[in-house]
Amino acid sequence: MPGLEDFAEFVKVNEPLAPHTYFKLGGPADFLAQPRSRAELAAVVKRCYQDGIALHVLGGGCNVLVREEGVRGAVLRLSEPAFTEIRVTDRRVNAGTGATLSAVISSAARHGLAGFESLVGIPGNVGGALRCNAGDRSGEIGQYVRSVEVMDERGEVYTRQRDELRFADRTSNLDDPVILGAEFELDPDDAEAIVKRMRRAWIQRKASQPLTFQAAGRIFKNPRGLNAAQLIEQAGMVKTRVGGAEVSDRNANFIVAHAGATPRDVRRLIDLVRTRVKERFSVDLELEIAVW
């Protein structure tokens, strides 16, 4: 298989991925690319597409389960400073794809800009949040987007304007190979009032999700008009365990990976939950987490 060995300054070979995911599970990537500039990013993206090397983009790792055998091809992490910058000007917030969602929320609040409070406690970074339109009924990230900067398979950079973008429940039409960053427009408000809403949102999310477990992940999308966690709970699956993987009793749509868990344990538990919900309610649960 063609390789990326000539990018040795920022590409690691046969690199473990478990430390970069919330589940802390899984095998290595053939290549882990962590470019330090847009030029390096463009070069590796172009090479992958030219040579037929599969390219995966790994964000905060909160919605990815890596298999035991790892990932063939290249995994891209945009964690260097060139991709994590946050700038605030008047009502506009510009954030790089690698910036954590928590850092963007905090920056907006410090500048007296409201809107992101409902996203408090959601893990991951800006790129992943945009692709899956992170949020809930109280607010989604997509409603504040003015434009998104992306890179295509040739390494060319484009800006997609608001009227080109579509955001829906846990999804978007951002199917470009790489998201570079986004510009958001928020509403001015009293900083103290914003912080109070942030605290309230954090308490609510902490009460409903197993955030104390770092090795955990949200598994299924909510079916239209239904709630995946409620379906799983009503199917009697709370605290069901396969090996080291367990359905959370805090939120049944989360699986917790205890010490000794394997990716196979998590996948078997996912299959078991889907089967039980299908048998009980005739509902097919669709994966929200990506299995690599």
C-alpha positions as CSV (number, residue, x, y, z in Angstrom):
1,M,0.0,0.0,0.0
2,P,1.3,3.5,-0.8
3,G,2.4,5.3,2.3
4,L,2.9,8.7,3.9
5,E,6.4,8.1,5.1
6,D,7.8,11.2,3.4
7,F,5.6,13.3,5.7
8,A,7.5,11.9,8.7
9,E,7.7,15.3,10.4
10,F,4.0,15.2,11.2
11,V,2.8,11.7,10.4
12,K,3.3,8.7,12.7
13,V,3.2,5.1,11.5
14,N,1.2,2.4,13.2
15,E,0.1,4.8,15.9
16,P,-2.4,3.8,18.7
17,L,-5.8,5.5,18.5
18,A,-7.2,4.5,21.8
19,P,-5.7,7.5,23.7
20,H,-7.4,9.8,21.3
21,T,-11.0,8.5,21.8
22,Y,-13.4,8.7,24.7
23,F,-13.8,4.9,24.8
24,K,-10.0,4.5,25.2
25,L,-10.3,1.4,23.1
26,G,-9.1,0.0,19.7
27,G,-6.1,-0.6,17.6
28,P,-3.7,1.6,15.7
29,A,-4.0,3.6,12.5
30,D,-1.7,2.8,9.6
31,F,-0.9,6.5,9.6
32,L,-1.8,9.3,12.1
33,A,-1.3,12.7,10.5
34,Q,-1.2,15.8,12.7
35,P,-0.3,18.7,10.3
36,R,1.0,21.9,11.8
37,S,-0.2,24.2,9.0
38,R,-2.8,24.4,6.2
39,A,0.0,23.8,3.7
40,E,0.9,20.5,5.4
41,L,-2.8,19.6,5.6
42,A,-3.4,20.2,1.9
43,A,-0.3,18.2,1.0
44,V,-1.4,15.1,3.0
45,V,-5.1,15.3,1.9
46,K,-4.0,15.6,-1.8
47,R,-1.6,12.6,-1.4
48,C,-4.3,10.4,0.2
49,Y,-6.8,11.1,-2.6
50,Q,-4.2,10.7,-5.4
51,D,-2.8,7.4,-4.0
52,G,-6.2,5.9,-2.9
53,I,-5.3,6.0,0.8
54,A,-8.5,6.0,2.9
55,L,-8.7,9.2,5.0
56,H,-10.6,9.5,8.3
57,V,-10.9,12.7,10.3
58,L,-10.7,12.3,14.1
59,G,-12.0,15.2,16.1
60,G,-12.4,15.0,19.9
61,G,-13.0,11.3,19.7
62,C,-16.3,11.3,21.6
63,N,-18.3,9.7,18.8
64,V,-15.9,7.1,17.5
65,L,-15.4,3.4,18.4
66,V,-12.2,1.9,16.9
67,R,-12.1,-1.8,16.2
68,E,-9.4,-4.1,17.7
69,E,-7.6,-4.3,14.4
70,G,-7.4,-0.5,14.1
71,V,-7.9,1.6,11.0
72,R,-6.5,1.1,7.6
73,G,-5.3,4.2,5.8
74,A,-4.7,7.6,7.4
75,V,-6.3,9.3,10.4
76,L,-6.2,13.0,10.4
77,R,-6.1,15.0,13.7
78,L,-6.3,18.8,13.5
79,S,-5.1,19.5,17.0
80,E,-2.2,21.9,16.4
81,P,-2.5,25.7,17.0
82,A,-3.1,26.5,13.4
83,F,-6.5,24.7,13.6
84,T,-7.6,25.7,17.2
85,E,-7.6,29.5,17.0
86,I,-10.7,31.3,18.4
87,R,-11.3,35.0,17.5
88,V,-14.2,37.2,18.7
89,T,-15.1,40.5,16.8
90,D,-18.3,42.3,17.7
91,R,-21.0,39.7,17.4
92,R,-18.9,37.2,15.4
93,V,-17.0,34.2,16.7
94,N,-14.5,32.5,14.4
95,A,-13.3,29.1,15.5
96,G,-11.0,26.6,14.0
97,T,-12.2,23.0,13.6
98,G,-9.9,21.7,16.3
99,A,-11.0,24.1,19.0
100,T,-12.9,22.4,21.7
101,L,-16.6,23.3,22.0
102,S,-16.1,24.2,25.6
103,A,-13.3,26.7,24.7
104,V,-15.6,28.4,22.1
105,I,-18.5,28.6,24.6
106,S,-16.3,30.2,27.2
107,S,-14.8,32.7,24.8
108,A,-18.3,33.8,23.6
109,A,-19.4,34.2,27.2
110,R,-16.4,36.3,28.2
111,H,-17.3,38.7,25.4
112,G,-20.9,38.9,26.4
113,L,-22.3,36.9,23.5
114,A,-25.2,34.6,24.1
115,G,-26.5,31.5,22.2
116,F,-24.1,28.7,23.0
117,E,-25.2,28.2,26.6
118,S,-27.4,25.2,25.7
119,L,-24.2,23.4,24.3
120,V,-22.5,23.4,27.7
121,G,-21.3,20.0,28.6
122,I,-21.3,18.6,25.1
123,P,-17.9,17.0,24.4
124,G,-15.8,17.2,21.3
125,N,-14.6,20.0,19.0
126,V,-16.0,22.4,16.5
127,G,-15.6,20.3,13.4
128,G,-17.4,17.3,14.9
129,A,-20.1,19.6,16.4
130,L,-20.8,21.1,13.0
131,R,-21.0,17.8,11.1
132,C,-23.5,16.4,13.6
133,N,-25.2,19.7,14.4
134,A,-24.5,19.3,18.1
135,G,-27.2,20.3,20.5
136,D,-30.7,19.5,21.7
137,R,-34.2,21.0,21.8
138,S,-33.0,24.0,23.6
139,G,-30.5,24.9,20.9
140,E,-28.2,23.6,18.2
141,I,-24.9,24.9,16.9
142,G,-26.2,25.1,13.3
143,Q,-28.6,27.9,14.1
144,Y,-25.7,30.3,14.7
145,V,-23.5,29.4,11.7
146,R,-22.9,32.1,9.1
147,S,-20.3,30.3,7.1
148,V,-18.0,27.2,7.1
149,E,-14.5,26.9,5.6
150,V,-13.8,23.5,4.1
151,M,-11.0,21.8,2.1
152,D,-11.7,19.4,-0.8
153,E,-9.7,16.4,-2.0
154,R,-7.3,18.5,-4.0
155,G,-6.3,20.5,-1.0
156,E,-8.3,23.6,-2.2
157,V,-10.0,25.8,0.4
158,Y,-13.6,27.0,-0.1
159,T,-16.1,28.9,2.0
160,R,-19.7,27.5,2.2
161,Q,-22.2,30.3,3.1
162,R,-25.2,29.9,5.3
163,D,-27.6,29.5,2.3
164,E,-25.7,26.5,1.1
165,L,-25.8,24.7,4.5
166,R,-28.5,22.5,5.9
167,F,-28.7,21.5,9.6
168,A,-31.2,19.1,11.0
169,D,-31.5,16.9,14.1
170,R,-28.0,15.5,14.7
171,T,-27.0,15.9,11.1
172,S,-25.8,18.4,8.5
173,N,-24.9,18.5,4.8
174,L,-21.3,19.2,5.6
175,D,-19.9,16.2,3.6
176,D,-16.6,17.9,2.6
177,P,-13.4,15.9,3.2
178,V,-12.2,18.4,5.8
179,I,-13.8,21.2,7.8
180,L,-11.4,24.0,8.6
181,G,-13.5,26.2,10.8
182,A,-16.6,28.3,11.0
183,E,-17.9,31.8,11.7
184,F,-20.8,32.2,14.1
185,E,-23.1,35.1,14.9
186,L,-24.4,35.5,18.4
187,D,-26.5,37.9,20.4
188,P,-25.1,40.4,22.9
189,D,-26.3,39.9,26.5
190,D,-25.3,40.5,30.1
191,A,-22.2,38.3,30.9
192,E,-23.6,37.4,34.3
193,A,-26.9,36.2,32.8
194,I,-25.0,34.1,30.3
195,V,-23.0,32.4,33.0
196,K,-26.1,31.6,35.0
197,R,-27.7,29.9,32.0
198,M,-24.4,28.0,31.4
199,R,-24.4,26.7,35.0
200,R,-28.1,25.7,34.7
201,A,-27.3,23.8,31.4
202,W,-24.3,22.1,33.0
203,I,-26.4,20.9,36.0
204,Q,-29.1,19.5,33.7
205,R,-26.7,17.7,31.4
206,K,-24.6,16.4,34.3
207,A,-27.8,14.9,35.7
208,S,-28.8,13.2,32.5
209,Q,-25.5,11.9,31.1
210,P,-22.6,9.8,32.5
211,L,-20.1,12.7,32.2
212,T,-18.1,11.4,35.2
213,F,-17.1,8.4,32.9
214,Q,-14.5,9.5,30.5
215,A,-14.7,6.0,28.8
216,A,-18.3,6.3,27.6
217,G,-20.1,7.2,24.4
218,R,-23.6,8.1,23.1
219,I,-24.6,5.4,20.8
220,F,-27.9,5.9,18.9
221,K,-29.7,8.6,17.1
222,N,-33.2,9.5,18.4
223,P,-35.8,8.0,16.0
224,R,-38.2,10.6,14.6
225,G,-40.6,11.6,17.4
226,L,-39.0,9.1,19.9
227,N,-36.2,9.1,22.4
228,A,-33.6,6.4,22.1
229,A,-32.7,6.4,25.8
230,Q,-36.3,5.9,26.8
231,L,-36.8,3.0,24.3
232,I,-33.7,1.3,25.7
233,E,-34.8,1.8,29.3
234,Q,-38.3,0.5,28.6
235,A,-36.8,-2.5,26.9
236,G,-35.2,-3.4,30.2
237,M,-31.6,-2.9,29.0
238,V,-30.3,-0.5,31.7
239,K,-27.1,-1.9,33.3
240,T,-27.0,-4.8,30.9
241,R,-23.4,-5.8,30.5
242,V,-21.3,-7.6,27.9
243,G,-17.8,-8.2,29.1
244,G,-16.5,-4.8,30.3
245,A,-19.2,-2.8,28.4
246,E,-22.4,-1.7,30.2
247,V,-25.5,0.3,29.4
248,S,-25.4,3.4,31.6
249,D,-28.0,3.8,34.4
250,R,-27.6,7.6,34.1
251,N,-28.6,7.6,30.4
252,A,-29.5,4.4,28.7
253,N,-28.3,5.8,25.3
254,F,-24.7,5.7,26.6
255,I,-22.4,2.7,26.9
256,V,-19.7,2.8,29.5
257,A,-16.4,0.9,28.9
258,H,-15.1,-0.4,32.3
259,A,-11.6,-1.6,32.9
260,G,-10.9,-4.6,30.7
261,A,-13.5,-3.8,28.1
262,T,-12.8,-4.4,24.4
263,P,-14.2,-2.9,21.3
264,R,-15.9,-6.2,20.6
265,D,-17.7,-6.0,24.0
266,V,-19.1,-2.6,23.0
267,R,-20.2,-3.8,19.5
268,R,-21.9,-7.0,20.9
269,L,-23.7,-4.8,23.5
270,I,-24.8,-2.4,20.7
271,D,-26.2,-5.4,18.7
272,L,-28.0,-6.7,21.8
273,V,-29.6,-3.4,22.6
274,R,-30.8,-2.9,18.9
275,T,-32.2,-6.4,18.9
276,R,-34.2,-6.0,22.1
277,V,-35.6,-2.6,21.1
278,K,-36.6,-4.0,17.7
279,E,-38.3,-7.0,19.3
280,R,-40.1,-4.8,21.9
281,F,-41.1,-1.7,19.8
282,S,-40.5,-2.6,16.1
283,V,-38.1,0.3,16.0
284,D,-34.7,0.1,14.2
285,L,-32.2,2.2,16.2
286,E,-29.6,3.9,13.9
287,L,-26.1,4.4,15.1
288,E,-24.9,7.8,16.0
289,I,-21.4,6.7,16.9
290,A,-19.0,5.9,14.0
291,V,-17.4,2.4,14.2
292,W,-14.0,2.4,12.4
